[in-house]
Amino acid sequence: MVADHRRSLAARRVLITGGTSGIGLATAQQLTDAGARVILLARGEAGLDDAASRLGGAATVSADVGNAAELNAAAAEAAGVFEGLDAVIANAGAASYGPFTESSVGDYEQTIRTTLLGMIITAHAALPHLEQTGGQLVVVGSVAGRLPTPWLSSYAAAKHGVRGFVRSLACELTAQGIPVDLALVAPGPVDTPFWQRARTPDGRLPPELRGVYDADEVAGEVMRALRGAGSLERTVGALFAPAIILDTLIPNLLLRPLGIAARLGWRAREDRPSSGGDGFAKPMASARRSGELSSRRSLLRHTRSVLSPRARP
C-alpha cells in the first residue's frame, strides 16, 4: 500500500546524504526538531558519530555516494532501520576550486563523481524505496547549474548536469506513473564548510565570500519541499535571479564581466592561508554546519513562504 507522502513531518523517515555538514546537517536539525526520524549518510564514521550526537542520537550509515554498491547497500540499510523511507535528500557534493588549466584529471573527475554521479546513484538507489511509500526525492542543486561559475568549472558542469537530470527524471516519473514527488533546491553561495574543503591547485583557501546565505535558509526551503509547497525547481537567493534571467535572454553578456571579477577574486587569495586539507583527501572528522562566513537570510525564500499557500506541518 502506498502511503500519503504529505503525512506530518513528525512521521517521516528521511535519509540525508552529506549529512555531517552544511545544508545536510542544518536540514537534519530542522527535521529532528519537527519530530522526523532522520538517518545521516556520509563517508566518515567520526563525523557521523559527532553529527548524531549533536542531533540527540540520529541514525547513521557510512557510504561514498560515488560508489553504487556502497550507496545501494546504505539505502537498503536505512530503509531497514525505519522499515521504509518517506524522503531522501540528495545533498552530498565536493569541488575543485581554481583555474581549470591547473586542475588535475583526478580533481575534476572527483568533483563530477561526487556532485553529479553521486546524486544520480543516490536517486537510483532511493527510488525503489520511495515508490513503495509514495515518497519524495529532494535534490540540492546550485545556482552554478544556471550560470557560468569561473574557478568552479567542473563543479558548474556537474550542477548543470544535476538540473538536467532532475528535470528529465520528473518527466520520466510522470510517464511511468511512479508516485514519487521530486524537488530541486538551487541556492546561491552558502555559508558551509564547502569553501574550506574545496581542492585548490596551490592548497590555499578560496577567496573569503561575503553576503552568502545561511545554511538554515536552504534547509528551510528543503522543508517547504517536504511539506509539499512550491514547484519542482526553486532558488534560494534573489540576488542571482536577475543574472539568471539576463544570461537566459543574452547568454554571452555576462562572460567578460564575470571573467574580470574572477581575476580580481583570484588575486585576493594571496592573503588566504593554506586550507590544511580538503574533502577529496579525507571525510569530515567532526560535524560543522557553518563555514564561519558572513551570512544572511534569503528575502526571496521568506517572501515565497508568506505568499505561497500554507503547506501541511
C-alpha positions as CSV (number, residue, x, y, z in Angstrom):
1,M,0.0,0.0,0.0
2,V,1.4,3.4,-0.9
3,A,1.4,5.9,2.0
4,D,0.5,9.6,1.8
5,H,3.8,11.4,1.3
6,R,2.2,14.6,2.8
7,R,2.0,13.0,6.2
8,S,3.1,15.1,9.1
9,L,6.8,15.7,9.3
10,A,6.8,14.0,12.7
11,A,6.0,10.7,11.0
12,R,8.6,11.0,8.2
13,R,11.6,8.7,7.8
14,V,14.3,10.7,6.0
15,L,17.7,9.8,4.6
16,I,20.1,12.7,4.1
17,T,23.4,12.3,2.1
18,G,26.2,14.7,3.0
19,G,24.5,14.8,6.4
20,T,27.5,15.8,8.6
21,S,27.9,19.4,7.5
22,G,26.4,22.5,6.0
23,I,23.0,22.2,4.4
24,G,22.7,18.5,5.2
25,L,23.3,19.0,8.9
26,A,21.1,22.1,9.0
27,T,18.2,20.2,7.4
28,A,18.7,17.2,9.7
29,Q,18.4,19.6,12.7
30,Q,15.2,21.2,11.4
31,L,13.7,17.7,10.6
32,T,14.7,16.4,14.1
33,D,13.2,19.5,15.7
34,A,10.0,18.7,13.8
35,G,9.9,15.2,15.1
36,A,11.0,13.3,12.0
37,R,13.2,10.3,12.1
38,V,16.5,11.0,10.4
39,I,19.3,8.8,9.1
40,L,22.5,10.6,8.1
41,L,24.8,9.3,5.3
42,A,28.4,10.3,4.8
43,R,31.8,8.7,4.3
44,G,33.4,9.3,7.7
45,E,32.4,7.4,10.9
46,A,33.8,10.1,13.2
47,G,31.8,12.9,11.5
48,L,28.7,10.8,11.5
49,D,29.1,10.0,15.2
50,D,29.5,13.7,16.1
51,A,26.5,14.7,14.0
52,A,24.3,12.0,15.5
53,S,25.4,13.2,19.0
54,R,24.5,16.8,18.2
55,L,21.1,15.8,16.9
56,G,20.4,13.7,20.0
57,G,21.0,10.3,18.6
58,A,20.1,10.2,14.9
59,A,20.8,7.0,13.0
60,T,23.8,6.9,10.7
61,V,25.1,4.9,7.7
62,S,28.5,5.2,6.1
63,A,28.9,5.2,2.3
64,D,30.6,7.0,-0.5
65,V,27.8,8.4,-2.8
66,G,30.1,7.9,-5.8
67,N,30.2,4.1,-5.2
68,A,27.0,2.5,-6.4
69,A,27.5,-0.8,-4.4
70,E,28.0,1.1,-1.2
71,L,25.1,3.5,-1.8
72,N,22.6,0.8,-2.7
73,A,23.6,-1.2,0.4
74,A,23.3,2.0,2.5
75,A,19.8,2.9,1.2
76,A,18.7,-0.7,1.9
77,E,20.1,-0.4,5.4
78,A,18.5,2.9,6.0
79,A,15.1,1.5,4.8
80,G,15.6,-1.5,7.1
81,V,16.3,0.7,10.2
82,F,13.0,2.6,9.7
83,E,11.0,-0.1,7.9
84,G,10.8,2.2,4.9
85,L,11.8,5.7,3.7
86,D,9.4,8.6,3.1
87,A,12.0,11.0,1.8
88,V,15.6,11.1,0.6
89,I,17.6,14.4,0.4
90,A,20.5,14.1,-2.1
91,N,22.8,16.8,-0.8
92,A,26.4,15.4,-1.0
93,G,28.9,17.4,-3.1
94,A,32.5,18.3,-3.4
95,A,34.5,20.7,-5.6
96,S,37.8,21.5,-7.2
97,Y,38.4,25.3,-7.0
98,G,40.8,27.2,-9.2
99,P,41.8,27.5,-12.9
100,F,40.7,24.5,-14.9
101,T,44.1,24.5,-16.7
102,E,45.8,24.0,-13.3
103,S,43.4,21.2,-12.1
104,S,44.4,17.6,-12.4
105,V,42.3,15.0,-14.1
106,G,41.7,13.4,-10.7
107,D,40.4,16.7,-9.3
108,Y,37.7,17.4,-11.8
109,E,36.9,13.7,-12.1
110,Q,36.3,13.5,-8.3
111,T,34.2,16.7,-8.4
112,I,31.9,15.2,-11.0
113,R,31.8,11.7,-9.5
114,T,30.6,13.1,-6.1
115,T,28.5,16.0,-7.2
116,L,26.7,14.7,-10.3
117,L,27.2,10.9,-10.5
118,G,26.8,10.6,-6.7
119,M,23.4,12.4,-6.9
120,I,22.3,10.1,-9.8
121,I,23.4,7.0,-7.9
122,T,21.5,8.2,-4.8
123,A,18.4,8.8,-6.9
124,H,18.7,5.3,-8.5
125,A,19.1,3.7,-5.1
126,A,16.3,5.7,-3.4
127,L,13.5,5.5,-6.0
128,P,12.5,1.8,-5.3
129,H,12.1,2.6,-1.6
130,L,10.3,5.9,-2.3
131,E,8.0,4.3,-4.8
132,Q,6.7,1.9,-2.1
133,T,5.8,4.8,0.2
134,G,4.8,7.5,-2.4
135,G,7.7,9.5,-1.0
136,Q,9.8,12.4,-2.0
137,L,13.3,12.9,-3.5
138,V,14.7,16.4,-2.8
139,V,17.9,17.2,-4.7
140,V,20.2,20.1,-3.6
141,G,21.5,21.8,-6.7
142,S,23.1,25.2,-7.1
143,V,22.8,28.5,-8.9
144,A,26.0,27.2,-10.6
145,G,23.7,25.0,-12.5
146,R,22.2,28.0,-14.2
147,L,25.2,30.5,-14.5
148,P,28.8,30.4,-15.6
149,T,30.9,30.0,-12.5
150,P,34.7,30.7,-13.0
151,W,37.2,28.8,-10.9
152,L,34.4,26.2,-10.3
153,S,34.1,25.0,-13.9
154,S,33.9,21.2,-13.2
155,Y,31.5,21.9,-10.3
156,A,29.4,24.1,-12.5
157,A,29.4,21.4,-15.2
158,A,28.2,18.9,-12.5
159,K,25.4,21.2,-11.2
160,H,24.3,21.9,-14.8
161,G,24.1,18.1,-15.1
162,V,22.1,17.9,-11.8
163,R,19.5,20.3,-13.1
164,G,19.2,18.5,-16.5
165,F,18.9,15.1,-14.7
166,V,16.2,16.2,-12.3
167,R,14.1,17.9,-14.9
168,S,14.4,14.9,-17.2
169,L,13.6,12.5,-14.3
170,A,10.5,14.4,-13.5
171,C,9.2,13.7,-17.0
172,E,10.1,10.0,-16.7
173,L,8.3,9.7,-13.3
174,T,5.2,11.2,-14.9
175,A,5.5,8.9,-18.0
176,Q,5.8,5.8,-15.8
177,G,3.2,6.8,-13.3
178,I,5.7,6.4,-10.4
179,P,4.2,8.2,-7.3
180,V,7.4,9.9,-6.2
181,D,7.5,13.7,-5.8
182,L,10.6,15.4,-6.9
183,A,12.1,18.8,-6.0
184,L,15.3,20.7,-6.9
185,V,16.5,23.3,-4.4
186,A,19.2,25.5,-6.0
187,P,20.8,28.1,-3.7
188,G,23.4,30.7,-4.3
189,P,26.7,30.6,-2.3
190,V,26.0,29.2,1.2
191,D,27.9,29.5,4.5
192,T,29.1,25.9,4.9
193,P,32.5,24.1,5.3
194,F,32.4,23.5,1.5
195,W,34.6,26.6,0.9
196,Q,37.3,25.4,3.4
197,R,37.2,21.9,2.0
198,A,37.4,22.6,-1.7
199,R,40.5,21.2,-3.5
200,T,42.7,24.0,-4.8
201,P,45.8,23.7,-7.1
202,D,48.1,25.5,-4.6
203,G,46.5,24.3,-1.4
204,R,45.3,27.8,-0.4
205,L,41.7,28.7,0.6
206,P,39.3,30.2,-2.0
207,P,38.6,34.0,-1.6
208,E,36.5,34.8,1.5
209,L,33.0,35.3,0.3
210,R,30.7,37.9,1.9
211,G,26.9,38.1,1.8
212,V,26.5,34.3,1.4
213,Y,23.3,32.6,2.6
214,D,22.9,30.9,5.9
215,A,22.6,27.1,5.6
216,D,19.4,27.2,7.6
217,E,17.8,29.3,4.8
218,V,18.4,26.5,2.3
219,A,17.3,23.9,4.9
220,G,14.1,25.9,5.3
221,E,13.4,25.6,1.5
222,V,14.1,21.8,1.7
223,M,11.5,21.7,4.5
224,R,9.0,23.6,2.3
225,A,9.5,21.0,-0.4
226,L,9.0,18.2,2.1
227,R,5.7,19.8,3.2
228,G,4.5,19.8,-0.4
229,A,4.9,23.6,-1.1
230,G,6.4,25.1,-4.2
231,S,7.2,23.9,-7.6
232,L,9.7,21.4,-9.0
233,E,12.6,23.9,-9.1
234,R,13.2,26.7,-6.6
235,T,16.0,29.1,-5.9
236,V,17.3,30.4,-2.6
237,G,18.7,33.9,-3.1
238,A,17.1,36.7,-5.1
239,L,20.5,38.2,-5.7
240,F,21.1,35.8,-8.6
241,A,17.6,35.9,-10.2
242,P,18.4,39.0,-12.4
243,A,21.7,37.4,-13.6
244,I,19.9,34.1,-14.4
245,I,17.2,36.0,-16.4
246,L,19.8,38.1,-18.2
247,D,22.0,35.1,-19.0
248,T,19.0,33.2,-20.4
249,L,18.0,36.1,-22.6
250,I,21.5,37.2,-23.7
251,P,23.8,34.2,-23.0
252,N,27.2,35.8,-23.7
253,L,26.7,39.2,-22.0
254,L,28.0,38.2,-18.5
255,L,31.0,36.2,-19.6
256,R,33.5,39.1,-19.8
257,P,32.4,40.8,-16.6
258,L,32.5,37.5,-14.7
259,G,36.0,36.9,-16.1
260,I,37.2,40.2,-14.9
261,A,35.7,39.7,-11.4
262,A,37.2,36.2,-11.3
263,R,40.7,37.6,-12.0
264,L,40.3,40.1,-9.1
265,G,39.0,37.4,-6.8
266,W,41.8,35.0,-7.6
267,R,44.4,37.8,-6.7
268,A,42.6,38.3,-3.4
269,R,43.6,34.8,-2.4
270,E,47.2,36.0,-1.8
271,D,46.4,36.7,1.8
272,R,44.5,33.5,2.4
273,P,46.1,30.7,4.3
274,S,46.6,27.1,3.4
275,S,43.4,25.0,3.5
276,G,45.1,22.4,5.7
277,G,43.4,19.6,3.7
278,D,40.3,19.1,1.6
279,G,37.2,17.0,1.1
280,F,38.8,14.8,-1.5
281,A,41.6,13.8,0.8
282,K,39.5,12.9,3.8
283,P,35.9,13.0,5.2
284,M,34.7,15.3,7.8
285,A,36.2,14.4,11.2
286,S,33.5,16.5,13.1
287,A,30.1,17.9,12.3
288,R,30.0,21.5,11.2
289,R,27.1,23.5,9.8
290,S,28.8,26.8,9.2
291,G,32.0,27.8,7.3
292,E,32.2,30.9,9.6
293,L,31.5,33.3,6.8
294,S,29.4,36.4,6.9
295,S,25.9,35.0,6.1
296,R,22.4,36.5,5.6
297,R,18.8,35.5,5.2
298,S,17.1,35.0,1.9
299,L,14.4,37.5,1.4
300,L,13.2,35.6,-1.7
301,R,12.6,32.5,0.4
302,H,10.8,34.3,3.2
303,T,8.6,36.3,0.7
304,R,7.8,33.0,-1.0
305,S,6.8,31.4,2.3
306,V,4.5,34.3,3.1
307,L,2.8,34.4,-0.3
308,S,2.5,30.7,-1.0
309,P,-0.4,28.7,0.2
310,R,0.1,27.2,3.7
311,A,1.6,23.8,3.4
312,R,1.0,20.9,5.8
313,P,3.1,20.9,9.0
